[in-house]
Amino acid sequence: MQLEKKVSKEAKDGIIKKNHILDIAEWGCLRNKDIKCPEELYLFENRDNKRKIKNSPIELIKILESEIEGFGPTYLSKVLRFAFPSKFGAIDTRIVRVLGDGDSDSKQKNWFSLKAINRGNGWYINRKNWLEGYSRWISILRFLKELLNKSKFDCPHPKAFLTENLRSRDVWACADVEMTLFSYASKHINSNMNE
């Protein structure tokens, strides 16, 4: 929660700080912590540029990808998730395995064309066409967010999110939908491992 609060506050002005990048890596338990990036990353050059790219997952990810060495798809998407939780969610190997092209043991849906691969040292998202797959994932999250909010299906936010003004009572953000689907994917993968 505190990480989202710090990152989203700076991101409103189009700035992501290196210490936030390192905090995201630490929070997510990134295996390889050899990360290089400038002290401050600037997402928007001016107001017109801000309007143009603020909603575009591909444009924002391209900026992050060009500035951050050592982050792959999952961690690049985590930056956007913490910076703009109302508009973005992370893409993660568990989500890809269950809801994307997946892997043969875990696949449930085929909502987007991303694959997760395991070369013996953990799961990774295949970088081939990952930007298009991530953009589709964000479209899915935004669609589900709108659907849930219109249907008056209240989001069960932890109280701390409300007291810290990170969420509005009962209103879904893309990050909330992503966390729910991550939980679903995790339960599915864990149940397959126990069979």
C-alpha angles and dihedrals in degrees: 000000000000090000091055090047093053097042097043092049093057093039091062085074092044095256129127114184125216092237088058090052090052091046090053090051090050094045092052094043093238108200098219110045095183094121125162125189140132120277089253129022117204116212099180128042095190142341094280091050090048093054091047099051108023092091096036114097093189095052094047094045091050089055092049092044092053092050104038121066114194100033122107129192096293096052096039088055091047089060090058091043092056094039098048109013094167091060105028144042132187125261113222137179093253091054091046093048093053106028104025131050081302127169125299095254099048108029115125104155137015101218096144137010105253126121131207117211133191116205092182097277100073139298124303134180110245106242094215106115090344094143092060091045092049092048090053090048090055090049089053092049091049092048093049091045091055092044093051093046093048092048090054091235097156120228111235097225119183108253091244091064089057097044090049090049092239092128140021116241112275093351119126122226123195089253089057092052090047092051090050092050091045088055090050092049092047093051091049093050092045093050090051090052091053095052 
